[in-house]
Each structure stands twice: as structure tokens, then as C-alpha cells.
């Protein structure tokens, strides 16, 4: 048998209550042990006596009589009275009185009493229990051992819309969708079997008659047992946390978006990241469409119209193929579409419920829905810094619940963050394009025509660093069929580096036109850098100063007539020379300090190169990669140059393939020149004494050689040029003259002497007897100039081979 406990916590129960029996006259005829314990009166002192004589204080007698009268009329009474203890003190007791009738119609009264404090506590407990079932906002469900519902409170009634009485006897989870019902049953079984409570477990609770509404509840389950330990069922406290769950999910999505959107400074990649964040957490399909100028880094027009480019698209579900417009394709929205309105007004559009024929309606064709199952839509403009860059469109087709106002708020927040990242990427793209355009305009676009060397060039910008660098190269034709080969490097990236590179390149061109020696060119360039730094320091442009200060340069001049090459460098890696017999080695050349440092002089080294030799000039990007040692890289460079291909472009590409990674961390500038020699028959040179007859001799020699070369049509002008230049040597230099003719792409006439006095072009007055010679030379020649050597100077002229100047 199972022992039962009656009135376990009830103060009026048989085990806890004080009991007395009164006859109709108020005489005590029964008294239990609990009454004696609470009031101190033994039954012998009470039974047979009137109750008010023993238990009531005379001052309370009137109140007791009134209560007794009410009890007779009503057949019972309940209330709190003061009862006199045996020691004389008054004890507040909760009293409940019942009428008891006998067969002889005599009436007796059963009086049940308990301490007032116990009664009040019991009443509070009853009030709590009543509140759980009637007033508590948190749901309460009681499951029986047979997994049927015993009772639910009114919160469950409000949650489900089903009267609480209708739940009694129904199976657990009967009103939920099958997946949610199965989880509910498993939870109740687990608690019942383990007899351990489960606290704060989350579960979806979607009702069968309202499957489109997503509901999430927090469930705490605990077993119910009788005093003997038998499981009577499982009680569950159920709290609707749908809004809290959605808020947490939105916060998690915002946090995720912060780490996933804007990871690169690429407009298309940022748009794709935004679309991928939206699916499937907020939408089933998402597309990000940007105005065409934005995709190119330009600022969109204030009047928002025209096509957009779809740069981000994402969808879920095997049956939905996703948006029909692939990424990168132009999309044109109809004038009445939500996207067009959002672009024009700069406002979001929320359409929670779409009619079935919404996408086939006239004027709606431009919305480009991913599939016809779409039932809800959000369009949010992508706006940053006062500019609308495009729109983001979200669809729901797989999830049954429509978009709500909170979803729109979340979409706006995410779109706002993404728009800033897209605009940052757009600005970066614009800066990159500006720097690239600047650098492209400053770098040589084509190798100028010259006969001294065959040249192959490579310029590769760094892909792992923002902005463009300051590497450059140049091929500059010089007088006397010579050529200057230049490679330089400016520290830093971006527009400042490109601008600094342009300044230095322009300065090198200017200095090269003076026909200076390489070491002198670098000295003059060093002076110019110091001047630029002084100007920039005065303007407070410290970062630019550092870029100029870190500039390096290598300058080489090759003469195809003599085969001599003069080279000097300013902090730049040495060139690598491949001899005609295949031997390869870096040129042993004094390093010299980088431009702007000063302190040490620049030194030139002159070497003779056989025809067909390779001269390789490069920047740090070729040998300075972090993953490879510089000496090892130089060895690999020499190895690549030791097997030159017939085509110089193939040799240049072989160097790139051998040393430059697919994504270089530094800019790469590479210049490889294969030397040529002018045929001896195309060069004629004579040494003339310092005497008046030398001018006539110069004319004779010039005419004879031009006739031999088949250039008789240039004889008159060349005779005049040679005669005037030789005459100037005789008159002003005071030493022998050297006359040299070179037949190359043009006819070069050079007259050298031992004087360093510079000739000046001037216009003679009508009264002057001389002073017109150099003026006539300048009129007859296409180009002319003076270059200085350590032995003196050379005045040179160039004439086109195809005709005479007019």
C-alpha cells in the first residue's frame, strides 16, 4: 500500500490543525492534542466548559459573540481571532468553523484552528499557485506520466489561442508542427526518465494553424513526485522569447557583418560579401546592384537614373536557381519598380506580402525576382556620405514568414555599414586609377627609335600593397647615336610616390639632354633632390620628404661607335652584364648613397661591351622578395640571363618567371638591353690642324664621304655646318679639331676640340662682320647641341636622311 499524506502543507489539515468540538450552547465536548500543544490547555481543563470562559479574553467577548451569531446564520465561519493561552497571553489563530448535525437534529460545531502566521503563509502559497494558473505571463504546462496534458495556465491559452480547458487529456505537443512536437516529447521523456530538471532550453514552437509565424520559447522542465518518490508527471515553465531571439539574431548578424563586410578595398568583393551575409540569416535571396559609375570608382551623379551593375547575388534552396542576372551584368529597372523608387527617393521599400501575379504585372518586370515563389520583398538604398551608390534587394520565398518592420531596420543598418565600405572601396579605386593614370603618363609609353641597343621592358605593380609605387625606367637617345639607360626606385606608394618619380624622371631627361657623364648626372640629380626636400620640409610635407630621401637611381650611357658603356649608381642594385660568350656577372660598381643623403661622391665605371652583350637593369622588386635571400635571387637572375633567347622579350619574360611571384609584394621594373655596334663604314673621323685651311679641308672631306654614302643631297648643308664649326675651333679654341660623320637614323656631324668654352648662339647685328656661323648651323640642322668630356667639348648636329631643311 502507498502511504498517503493528507494536507501536507495545509495548516487546517488533520495533522497540523488544532481541533475542538462545541455543542450548540458553546460547551467544549472535544479537544485534540494539537490544540493542547498550541494553547497549553489540557482536555481536562477545557472539555465540559463554555469555550469563551476558558479561551476568550473578556475584552474580546463582544467580537466573539458577533462572530458566533454569523456562524449560526451561515452554518460556518472563517477568520482570525485572539485565543487566550494557558499562561495568559493571547495567540492569534486562524479559525474555520463547520456545522455538524446529528440524527436527533442536535447541532454541534467543529472548530479548526491554526496559528495565524501559518494560515497567512498558506494563503500566500495558494495565491501564488492561483497566480501561476490564472495571472502569470509565463506559460505553465503539466504533463502526466502517459504524456498527456493535465493542465495548462492562461498564458498558454493566450499563446496558442486555445482555451485552457481544451488541453486536458491531449497528447504532448499536439498543437505544434511535427518537428517541434517531436522535440517537445523528447524533452519531457528525458526529464521523466532522468528525474533531472532541464533549465532554459530553447525550442521552436510553431503552431499547426499558424506555420508562417516563427515562435521561439524558453522551456524549463522539472519532474513532479509524491512523498514516496513516484513520478506524477513533468511540469514546464514556458516563456515566449520570440522577440528576444530575433533581437539576439539581429545583433549576431550585425556582429558577423562587421567582420565579413569590407575585408578588402574592392567594390565588387564588398558587394558580394554583403549579399552573402544576408542569406540565409535574413533573406532567402539577396542582390546588390551598384550604379555604373560606382563600379569604376567614380562618384555617382546626383540625378539617380540609368542602369546598375549586379555585383553581389546569393540565394538558398535547390529549387531556386538564384537571380537570373549573373554578377557583373548590367540591369535596368523599370520606372515603377521598388528598386527604381528606392534609387530615386533614397528611401527603403518594404512590401511584406506580394500578390501571386506581382511580378507579371505591367511595369514590374524590372524587379528581377529570383523565382515566382517570392512572397515578401525589401529594397534598401546603399547610401554613404550623402551619395546613393546603389540598392540592395532582399526576397523571401522559402521562409514562410514575411518581412517585418524590424527586418527592414536591420537591413537598413547593414546596408548603411556596407555602403560606407563600398564607398571606401570606390574611393580607393578612384585613387588607384588616379595614381595609375599619373604613373602611366609619367612612364615611357614606347621605346624611342635608336640604333644603339635592342630593349625589352617589364613593369609589374605590386598586388599585395595598396597604391602604385615609384619604380621607373627610361631609354633616352643621346647625341652621337648613343643611348642612356635609366632605372630608378622611389620609396613609398600612391600618388606621392608616382609624383616624386615623375619629378625625378623629368630631371633625368633634362640632365641627359646636357650630355653629362653618368656620375655628373647623379650629382646634379642629388642636388635637385636636396632642393625638393628643402621645399617640402618648409611646407611640412614630411611623408613626401621620406619618399624622396629613399630614391635610388642607376644611369648608364652606351656608345655604339666605340662599344664603351659608362655606368654610375646612387644606392641602386648593380646591373648584371652578360658577355657575348655567355659569362654573366654583376658589374662591380661603387654603390654611391641614395639620392638626397649626400656625403659620398658618385663614381662612374666604363667598360667595353661586345656586340650582342646583355645589360640588365632592375629594381629591388626583382631580387628583394621576402621569401628569398638577395644573394640567392641575384644568383637566380644571373642563371636566367646566362641562357639568353634569340628573342629578347623571351629572355625578359624568363627573368620574370624565375624571380617574380604571381603576386609581387613590391613593384618590379626590369630593363634588358642587347648592345649593337655601328658598322665601321657608317662612321668617318678626321683630325684637322688649327689653321684657316682646315675649313676648306673639312668641306672637301664631307662632300667626298656624303657622295660615297649616296647622300649628295645633304652635301651643301653639311659642308656649311662642318666649315662653320671647324672655323670656330680655329678662331676660339686654339687647338686641333676632330671632325666625325655618323650615318645612322640621321646624319650626325660632330666637331670636337680641347676647349671647355661653351659656344653661344646669337643673332648678329647688321654692322657686325661675324657672329652668324652658329646661327646658320642651327638653321640648317634639325637638332644641335654641345656635350663636354674630360678632354674638351664636342658640338654636334643632326640632319634627317630623307631631305634637307627648308
C-alpha positions in Angstrom: 0.0 0.0 0.0 1.0 3.5 -0.6 1.1 5.8 2.4 -0.9 9.0 1.7 -0.2 12.3 3.4 -3.3 14.4 3.8 -3.0 18.2 4.0 0.8 18.1 3.5 1.2 21.9 3.8 -2.4 22.8 4.7 -2.5 24.4 8.3 -6.1 23.3 8.5 -5.2 19.7 7.7 -5.9 16.9 10.2 -2.2 16.6 11.1 -1.4 20.2 11.6 -4.6 21.8 12.8 -6.0 22.3 16.4 -9.5 20.7 16.6 -12.3 21.4 19.1 -16.0 20.3 19.1 -18.6 22.6 20.6 -22.2 21.8 21.3 -25.0 24.2 20.3 -24.5 26.1 23.6 -20.8 26.6 23.1 -19.7 24.0 25.6 -16.5 22.2 24.6 -17.2 18.5 24.1 -13.9 17.6 22.1 -10.3 18.7 22.3 -7.3 17.2 20.4 -3.6 17.0 21.2 -2.6 19.7 18.7 -4.9 22.2 20.4 -3.3 21.4 23.7 0.2 21.9 22.1 -0.7 25.3 20.6 -2.7 26.8 23.6 -1.3 24.9 26.6 -4.8 23.8 27.9 -5.2 20.1 28.6 -8.5 18.5 27.6 -9.5 18.0 31.3 -9.3 21.8 31.7 -11.4 22.6 28.7 -14.0 19.8 28.0 -17.3 20.5 29.7 -16.7 24.2 30.0 -18.0 27.0 27.8 -15.4 28.0 25.3 -15.5 31.7 26.0 -14.9 31.2 29.7 -11.5 29.5 29.0 -10.3 30.6 25.6 -11.7 34.2 25.2 -10.3 37.4 26.8 -13.2 39.3 28.4 -12.2 42.4 26.2 -12.8 40.3 23.1 -16.1 38.7 24.2 -18.3 41.0 22.2 -16.4 40.4 19.0 -16.6 36.6 19.6 -20.4 36.7 20.2 -20.9 38.6 16.9 -18.8 36.0 15.1 -20.8 33.2 16.7 -24.1 34.8 15.5 -22.7 35.0 12.0 -21.6 31.4 12.2 -25.1 30.2 13.2 -26.7 32.1 10.4 -24.3 31.0 7.7 -23.6 27.5 9.0 -19.9 28.2 9.2 -17.3 30.9 9.6 -13.7 31.7 8.8 -11.5 34.4 10.3 -8.7 35.4 12.7 -9.3 35.7 16.4 -7.2 36.1 19.6 -7.3 33.0 21.8 -6.1 33.0 25.4 -3.2 30.7 26.1 -3.0 28.9 29.4 -0.2 31.2 30.5 -2.5 34.2 30.0 -1.0 35.6 26.7 -3.2 36.0 23.6 -2.4 33.9 20.5 -3.7 34.9 17.0 -5.4 32.0 15.5 -7.0 31.4 12.1 -10.3 29.8 12.9 -12.6 27.8 10.5 -15.9 26.6 11.9 -18.2 24.0 10.4 -21.8 22.9 11.5 -22.3 19.2 12.2 -25.8 17.8 12.5 -26.8 14.6 14.4 -29.7 12.3 13.8 -31.6 13.8 16.7 -31.2 17.1 14.9 -28.9 18.4 17.6 -26.2 20.6 16.2 -22.5 20.6 17.1 -19.7 22.8 15.8 -16.3 21.6 14.6 -13.7 24.4 15.1 -10.4 24.0 13.2 -7.6 26.4 14.2 -4.0 27.1 13.2 -1.6 29.9 14.0 -2.4 33.0 12.1 1.1 33.2 10.6 0.8 29.7 9.2 -2.6 30.5 7.8 -1.3 33.6 6.1 1.7 31.8 4.6 -0.6 29.1 3.3 -2.9 31.7 1.8 0.1 33.3 0.1 1.1 29.9 -1.3 -2.4 29.3 -2.6 -2.3 32.8 -4.1 1.0 32.0 -5.8 -0.4 28.8 -7.2 -3.5 30.5 -8.3 -1.4 33.2 -9.9 0.6 30.6 -11.8 -2.5 29.3 -13.4 -4.5 32.5 -13.8 -2.3 35.6 -13.9 1.3 34.5 -14.6 2.6 35.8 -18.0 4.9 32.7 -18.3 3.3 29.6 -19.5 2.8 26.6 -17.3 2.1 23.1 -18.7 1.7 19.9 -16.6 2.3 16.6 -18.4 1.1 13.3 -17.0 3.2 10.1 -17.0 1.3 9.0 -20.0 2.5 12.1 -22.0 -0.9 13.7 -21.9 -1.6 17.2 -20.8 -3.1 17.5 -17.3 -3.4 21.3 -17.1 -2.1 24.5 -18.7 -2.4 28.1 -17.4 -3.9 31.0 -19.1 -0.6 32.2 -20.6 -0.6 29.1 -22.7 -4.1 29.9 -23.7 -3.1 33.3 -24.8 0.0 32.0 -26.6 -1.9 29.3 -28.6 -5.4 30.9 -28.8 -6.9 27.6 -27.5 -9.0 27.6 -24.2 -7.0 26.1 -21.3 -9.8 23.6 -20.6 -9.4 22.1 -24.1 -5.9 21.0 -23.4 -6.8 18.5 -20.8 -6.1 14.9 -21.9 -4.5 15.9 -25.2 -1.1 14.3 -26.3 2.0 16.4 -25.5 2.9 18.7 -28.5 -0.4 18.0 -30.3 -0.7 21.6 -31.5 2.9 22.0 -32.7 4.3 21.3 -36.1 5.7 17.7 -36.3 9.4 18.7 -35.9 8.7 20.9 -33.0 6.3 18.4 -31.4 8.9 15.7 -31.5 11.4 17.8 -29.7 8.9 18.7 -27.0 8.1 15.0 -26.4 11.7 14.0 -26.3 12.4 16.7 -23.6 9.5 15.6 -21.4 10.6 11.9 -21.7 14.2 12.9 -20.8 13.1 14.7 -17.6 10.8 11.9 -16.7 13.4 9.2 -17.1 16.4 11.0 -15.6 14.4 12.9 -12.9 16.7 15.8 -13.6 15.4 19.2 -14.5 16.3 21.0 -17.7 16.7 24.7 -17.4 16.5 27.3 -20.1 16.3 25.1 -23.2 15.3 27.0 -26.4 12.8 25.5 -28.8 10.8 26.5 -31.9 7.1 26.3 -31.1 5.3 26.8 -34.4 1.6 26.1 -34.3 0.0 23.9 -36.9 -2.7 26.5 -37.8 -0.1 29.4 -38.0 3.0 27.9 -39.6 4.2 31.2 -41.1 4.8 32.7 -37.8 8.1 31.8 -36.2 7.9 31.4 -32.5 10.7 30.6 -30.1 10.2 29.6 -26.4 12.4 29.2 -23.4 11.5 26.0 -21.5 12.4 24.9 -18.0 11.2 21.4 -17.1 11.2 19.6 -13.8 9.7 16.3 -12.5 6.8 16.1 -10.1 7.0 13.4 -7.4 4.8 12.3 -4.4 6.3 11.8 -0.9 7.1 8.2 -1.8 9.2 9.2 -4.8 6.7 8.2 -7.5 6.8 10.4 -10.7 3.5 12.1 -11.1 4.4 13.9 -14.3 6.5 16.8 -15.6 5.8 20.5 -15.2 7.2 23.0 -17.7 7.6 26.8 -17.5 7.4 28.2 -21.0 8.3 31.7 -21.9 7.8 33.3 -25.3 11.2 34.7 -26.3 10.5 35.2 -30.0 11.3 38.9 -29.9 14.3 38.4 -27.8 15.5 35.6 -30.1 15.1 37.8 -33.1 16.9 40.7 -31.4 19.8 38.4 -30.5 19.9 37.0 -34.0 19.9 40.5 -35.4 22.8 41.5 -33.0 24.7 38.4 -34.1 24.1 39.2 -37.7 25.4 42.8 -37.1 28.4 41.4 -35.4 29.0 39.0 -38.2 28.6 41.7 -40.8 31.2 43.8 -39.0 33.8 41.0 -39.6 32.7 39.9 -43.0 31.9 43.0 -44.9 34.6 45.3 -46.1 37.5 42.9 -45.7 39.0 44.2 -48.9 39.2 47.6 -50.7 37.4 46.0 -53.7 33.9 47.3 -54.7 32.7 44.0 -56.3 34.1 41.9 -53.4 32.4 44.1 -50.8 29.1 43.9 -52.7 29.4 40.1 -52.7 30.2 40.0 -49.0 27.0 42.0 -48.2 24.8 39.6 -50.3 26.4 36.5 -48.6 25.8 37.9 -45.1 22.1 38.4 -45.8 21.5 34.9 -46.9 20.1 32.8 -45.2 20.0 34.7 -41.9 17.7 37.4 -43.1 16.5 36.6 -46.6 16.3 33.6 -49.0 17.8 35.6 -51.9 19.7 38.9 -52.0 21.2 41.0 -54.7 23.4 44.1 -54.6 23.2 46.4 -57.6 25.5 49.4 -57.9 25.3 52.4 -60.2 27.7 52.0 -63.1 30.0 55.0 -62.2 30.5 53.4 -58.7 31.8 50.2 -60.2 34.6 52.2 -61.9 35.5 54.2 -58.8 33.7 57.3 -60.0 31.2 59.4 -58.0 27.6 58.8 -59.0 25.5 61.6 -60.3 23.1 63.4 -58.1 20.3 62.6 -60.5 20.0 58.9 -59.9 19.0 57.2 -63.2 20.4 54.8 -65.6 21.4 51.1 -65.4 23.1 49.4 -62.5 25.6 46.6 -62.4 24.8 43.5 -60.3 27.9 42.8 -58.2 26.5 40.7 -55.4 23.9 37.9 -55.7 23.2 35.0 -53.3 20.4 32.5 -52.8 19.4 29.3 -50.9 17.4 26.3 -51.9 18.0 23.7 -54.6 14.7 24.6 -56.4 15.6 28.3 -56.6 18.4 28.9 -59.1 19.0 32.4 -57.8 18.7 35.8 -59.5 18.6 35.5 -63.3 21.2 38.2 -63.8 24.7 37.0 -63.3 27.2 39.0 -61.3 28.8 41.8 -63.3 25.9 42.1 -65.8 24.0 45.4 -66.4 20.5 45.5 -65.0 17.8 48.1 -65.9 14.9 48.5 -63.5 11.5 49.6 -64.7 10.4 53.1 -63.7 7.8 51.8 -61.3 9.8 49.1 -59.7 10.7 49.3 -55.9 14.4 49.5 -56.9 13.8 52.4 -59.2 11.8 54.2 -56.5 14.3 53.5 -53.8 17.2 54.9 -56.0 15.2 58.0 -57.0 14.0 58.8 -53.5 16.8 57.4 -51.4 14.3 55.6 -49.2 13.7 51.9 -48.3 10.8 50.0 -49.6 9.0 47.2 -47.6 6.4 45.1 -49.2 5.6 42.4 -46.6 3.0 40.5 -48.8 3.2 40.3 -52.6 0.3 39.2 -54.7 0.8 36.0 -56.7 0.9 37.8 -60.0 3.0 40.7 -58.7 6.0 40.0 -61.0 3.9 39.7 -64.1 2.1 43.0 -63.6 2.8 45.7 -66.2 5.7 47.9 -65.1 7.0 45.4 -62.6 9.2 43.4 -65.0 12.4 45.2 -63.9 12.4 43.8 -60.4 14.1 40.5 -61.5 12.7 38.2 -58.8 14.7 35.0 -58.3 11.7 32.8 -58.6 7.9 33.1 -58.7 7.6 31.8 -55.1 8.7 35.1 -53.7 6.1 36.5 -51.3 7.9 39.3 -49.5 10.4 42.0 -50.5 12.7 44.6 -49.1 14.7 47.2 -51.1 17.2 49.4 -49.3 19.3 52.1 -50.9 23.1 51.9 -50.3 23.9 55.5 -49.3 27.1 56.8 -47.8 28.3 60.4 -47.2 25.2 61.8 -48.9 25.6 59.7 -52.1 23.3 56.9 -53.2 25.6 54.2 -54.6 23.0 51.5 -55.5 20.4 49.3 -53.9 20.2 46.0 -52.0 17.2 43.8 -52.7 16.0 41.0 -50.3 13.5 38.4 -51.2 11.8 35.7 -49.1 10.3 32.6 -50.8 11.4 29.6 -48.8 10.8 31.0 -45.4 7.1 31.4 -44.9 7.1 34.4 -42.5 7.0 37.8 -44.3 9.4 40.6 -43.7 8.6 42.9 -40.8 9.5 46.4 -39.8 12.3 45.1 -37.6 13.7 43.3 -40.6 13.7 46.5 -42.5 15.5 48.3 -39.7 18.2 45.6 -39.6 18.6 45.6 -43.4 19.0 49.4 -43.3 21.7 49.1 -40.6 23.6 46.5 -42.6 23.2 48.4 -45.8 24.5 51.6 -44.1 27.6 49.8 -42.9 28.2 48.1 -46.2 27.6 51.4 -48.1 30.5 53.0 -46.2 32.7 50.0 -47.0 31.7 50.2 -50.7 32.3 53.9 -50.8 35.7 53.4 -49.2 36.5 50.8 -51.8 35.2 53.2 -54.5 37.4 56.0 -53.3 40.4 53.6 -53.1 39.7 52.5 -56.7 39.5 56.1 -57.7 42.8 56.9 -56.0 44.4 53.8 -57.6 43.1 54.8 -61.0 44.4 58.4 -60.5 47.8 57.2 -59.4 47.9 54.7 -62.2 46.9 57.3 -64.7 49.5 59.6 -63.3 52.2 57.0 -63.3 51.2 55.8 -66.8 51.6 59.3 -68.1 55.0 59.6 -66.4 56.4 56.3 -67.5 57.6 55.9 -71.1 54.9 54.5 -73.3 57.2 53.3 -76.0 60.9 52.8 -76.6 62.2 55.6 -78.8 63.9 54.8 -82.1 67.6 54.4 -81.7 70.3 52.1 -83.1 72.5 51.6 -80.1 70.6 48.8 -78.3 67.6 46.4 -78.6 65.5 46.8 -75.5 62.9 44.7 -73.6 61.0 46.2 -70.7 58.7 44.9 -67.9 56.8 46.9 -65.3 54.7 45.0 -62.8 52.9 46.8 -60.0 52.8 45.2 -56.6 49.5 43.4 -56.0 49.9 42.9 -52.2 50.2 46.5 -51.3 47.8 49.5 -51.8 48.7 52.2 -54.2 51.2 52.3 -57.0 55.0 52.5 -56.4 57.7 54.8 -57.7 59.7 52.4 -59.8 60.6 53.7 -63.3 62.8 53.1 -66.3 63.8 55.1 -69.3 65.6 54.8 -72.6 66.9 58.2 -73.7 68.5 58.7 -77.1 71.7 60.9 -76.9 73.8 62.7 -79.4 76.3 60.8 -81.5 74.0 57.7 -81.7 74.5 57.0 -78.0 71.7 56.0 -75.6 71.1 56.4 -71.9 69.5 53.6 -69.9 68.0 54.5 -66.6 66.3 52.6 -63.8 65.1 54.3 -60.6 63.1 53.5 -57.5 61.2 55.8 -55.1 60.2 54.5 -51.6 56.5 54.6 -50.8 53.3 54.1 -52.6 50.4 56.1 -54.1 50.1 59.4 -55.8 53.0 61.0 -53.8 55.4 58.2 -54.9 54.2 58.5 -58.5 54.6 62.3 -58.5 58.1 62.1 -57.0 59.0 59.5 -59.6 57.7 61.9 -62.3 59.8 64.7 -61.0 63.0 62.6 -60.9 62.3 61.2 -64.4 61.8 64.7 -65.8 65.0 65.8 -64.1 66.9 62.9 -65.6 65.7 63.8 -69.1 66.8 67.3 -68.6 70.2 66.3 -67.4 70.6 63.7 -70.1 70.0 66.4 -72.7 73.1 68.2 -71.4 75.2 65.1 -72.4 76.8 64.8 -69.0 78.7 61.9 -67.7 76.7 59.4 -65.5 78.4 60.4 -62.2 77.7 64.0 -63.0 74.1 63.3 -63.9 73.6 61.7 -60.5 75.4 64.5 -58.7 73.1 67.0 -60.3 70.1 64.8 -59.5 71.2 64.6 -55.9 71.4 68.4 -55.7 67.9 68.6 -57.2 66.6 66.1 -54.6 68.1 68.2 -51.8 66.3 71.2 -53.2 63.0 69.3 -53.3 63.4 68.1 -49.8 64.1 71.7 -48.6 61.0 72.9 -50.3 58.8 70.1 -48.9 60.2 70.4 -45.4 59.3 74.1 -45.5 55.8 73.1 -46.5 55.6 70.5 -43.7 55.3 67.5 -46.2 57.3 65.0 -44.1 56.0 61.8 -45.7 56.9 63.0 -49.2 60.4 64.0 -47.9 60.9 60.4 -46.8 59.9 59.2 -50.2 62.3 61.5 -52.0 65.0 60.6 -49.5 64.7 56.9 -50.2 65.0 57.3 -54.0 67.7 55.3 -55.9 68.9 55.5 -59.5 71.2 53.8 -61.9 72.3 55.7 -65.0 74.2 54.1 -67.9 75.4 55.6 -71.3 76.3 53.2 -74.2 78.1 54.4 -77.3 77.6 52.0 -80.3 80.5 53.5 -82.1 83.2 52.7 -79.6 81.2 49.9 -77.7 82.0 51.7 -74.4 79.4 51.8 -71.6 79.7 54.2 -68.7 77.6 53.4 -65.6 77.0 55.1 -62.2 74.5 54.3 -59.4 73.0 56.0 -56.4 72.2 53.3 -53.8 70.7 51.1 -56.6 71.4 47.4 -57.2 74.3 46.9 -59.7 73.5 45.9 -63.3 74.1 42.4 -64.5 76.2 42.0 -67.7 76.0 39.0 -69.9 79.0 38.9 -72.2 78.8 37.6 -75.8 80.5 34.3 -74.7 77.7 33.7 -72.2 79.5 34.7 -69.0 77.2 36.5 -66.5 78.2 38.6 -63.5 77.0 41.7 -61.7 79.0 44.8 -62.6 81.5 45.7 -59.9 80.4 49.3 -59.4 80.7 51.7 -56.4 77.3 51.8 -54.8 77.0 55.5 -54.0 74.5 56.8 -51.5 70.8 57.1 -52.2 69.7 60.4 -53.6 69.4 63.2 -51.0 71.8 61.7 -48.5 75.0 63.2 -49.7 78.4 62.7 -48.1 80.0 60.4 -50.7 80.7 61.2 -54.3 79.2 59.3 -57.2 81.7 57.3 -59.3 81.4 56.0 -62.9 82.9 52.9 -64.3 83.5 52.5 -68.0 83.5 49.0 -69.6 83.6 47.8 -73.2 80.8 45.6 -74.3 81.0 43.4 -77.3 78.1 43.4 -79.8 75.3 41.2 -78.5 76.1 41.6 -74.9 73.2 42.0 -72.4 72.9 44.7 -69.9 70.2 44.1 -67.3 68.9 46.9 -65.1 66.3 46.2 -62.4 64.7 47.5 -59.2 64.5 45.8 -55.8 61.3 44.1 -56.7 63.2 41.6 -58.9 65.6 40.4 -56.1 64.1 41.8 -52.9 61.2 39.4 -52.3 60.9 38.5 -48.6 60.8 34.8 -49.2 64.2 34.7 -50.9 67.6 35.9 -49.9 69.0 38.8 -52.0 72.2 36.9 -52.9 70.2 33.8 -53.9 67.9 36.0 -56.0 70.9 37.6 -57.7 72.3 34.1 -58.5 69.0 33.1 -60.0 69.0 36.3 -62.0 72.4 35.5 -63.4 71.3 32.0 -64.2 68.3 33.3 -66.1 70.5 35.7 -68.1 73.1 33.0 -68.9 70.7 31.4 -71.3 69.5 34.3 -73.4 66.9 33.5 -76.0 67.0 34.7 -79.6 64.1 37.0 -78.8 65.0 39.5 -76.1 61.3 39.6 -75.0 61.5 35.8 -74.1 64.7 36.4 -72.1 62.9 39.2 -70.2 59.9 37.0 -69.5 62.2 34.2 -68.3 63.6 36.5 -65.7 60.2 37.5 -64.5 59.0 33.8 -64.4 62.1 32.8 -62.5 62.2 35.6 -59.8 58.9 37.4 -59.6 55.9 35.7 -57.8 52.4 35.8 -59.2 51.5 38.5 -56.6 54.7 40.5 -56.0 54.9 42.5 -52.8 56.9 45.3 -54.5 56.8 47.0 -57.8 59.1 45.4 -60.5 60.9 47.4 -63.2 63.1 45.4 -65.5 65.1 46.7 -68.5 67.3 44.3 -70.6 69.3 45.9 -73.4 71.2 43.9 -76.1 74.1 46.0 -77.4 74.7 46.8 -81.1 77.7 48.2 -82.9 77.5 50.7 -85.8 79.3 49.3 -88.9 82.7 51.0 -89.4 81.6 52.0 -92.9 79.0 54.2 -91.3 81.5 56.3 -89.3 84.2 58.6 -90.6 86.6 60.7 -88.5 89.4 63.1 -89.3 91.8 65.2 -87.2 92.3 68.8 -88.6 95.1 71.2 -87.6 94.2 74.6 -86.1 94.7 76.7 -89.3 92.5 78.6 -91.7 92.8 75.9 -94.4 91.1 73.4 -92.2 87.7 74.8 -93.0 88.2 74.1 -96.7 89.6 70.7 -96.0 86.5 69.9 -93.9 84.3 70.8 -96.8 86.2 68.5 -99.1 86.2 65.6 -96.8 82.5 66.0 -96.0 81.5 66.2 -99.7 83.5 63.1 -100.6 82.1 61.0 -97.8 78.5 62.0 -98.4 78.9 61.2 -102.1 80.3 57.8 -101.1 77.2 57.2 -98.8 74.8 58.4 -101.5 73.8 61.5 -99.5 74.7 64.1 -102.1 71.5 66.0 -101.4 72.9 66.8 -97.9 76.3 67.9 -99.1 75.7 71.6 -99.3 74.2 71.9 -95.8 76.7 69.5 -94.2 79.6 71.4 -95.8 78.4 74.6 -94.4 77.9 73.1 -90.9 81.3 71.4 -90.9 83.0 74.5 -92.2 81.5 76.9 -89.6 82.2 74.5 -86.7 85.8 74.0 -87.7 86.3 77.7 -88.2 85.0 78.3 -84.6 87.6 75.8 -83.4 90.4 77.6 -85.2 89.3 81.0 -84.0 88.3 80.4 -80.4 89.6 77.0 -79.2 93.2 77.3 -80.3 93.8 73.5 -80.8 93.2 70.8 -83.3 89.7 69.9 -84.4 88.2 66.4 -84.8 85.5 66.1 -87.5 83.3 63.0 -87.4 80.4 62.0 -89.6 78.0 59.2 -88.5 75.4 57.7 -90.8 72.7 56.3 -88.6 68.9 57.1 -88.5 70.0 60.6 -89.2 73.2 62.2 -90.4 75.4 63.3 -87.4 78.1 65.8 -87.8 80.4 66.3 -84.8 83.3 68.7 -84.3 85.4 68.3 -81.2 88.2 70.3 -79.6 90.2 70.6 -76.4 88.4 73.7 -75.1 85.7 73.8 -72.5 84.4 77.1 -73.6 80.7 76.9 -74.5 79.6 78.3 -77.9 76.6 80.7 -77.8 74.0 81.2 -80.4 73.4 84.9 -81.0 71.9 87.0 -83.8 74.5 89.3 -85.4 73.7 93.0 -86.0 73.9 94.4 -89.5 77.2 96.2 -88.7 78.9 93.0 -87.3 81.4 91.3 -89.6 80.9 87.9 -87.8 78.8 86.0 -85.3 76.4 84.4 -87.9 78.1 81.0 -88.1 76.4 79.2 -85.2 73.1 80.8 -86.1 73.4 79.3 -89.6 74.3 75.9 -88.2 71.2 76.0 -86.0 69.1 76.9 -89.1 70.5 74.1 -91.2 70.3 71.3 -88.6 67.3 69.6 -87.2 68.9 69.4 -83.7 72.2 70.6 -82.4 74.0 70.8 -79.1 77.2 70.6 -77.1 78.5 67.8 -74.9 81.5 68.0 -72.6 84.1 65.4 -72.0 87.1 65.3 -69.7 89.3 66.2 -72.8 87.2 69.1 -74.1 83.8 69.5 -75.8 82.0 68.4 -78.9 79.5 70.4 -80.9 77.1 68.1 -82.8 74.3 68.4 -85.3 71.7 66.0 -86.7 70.0 66.1 -90.1 67.3 63.8 -91.4 68.5 61.5 -94.2 65.4 61.9 -96.3 65.9 65.5 -97.3 67.1 69.0 -96.4 65.7 71.5 -94.1 63.8 74.5 -95.5 
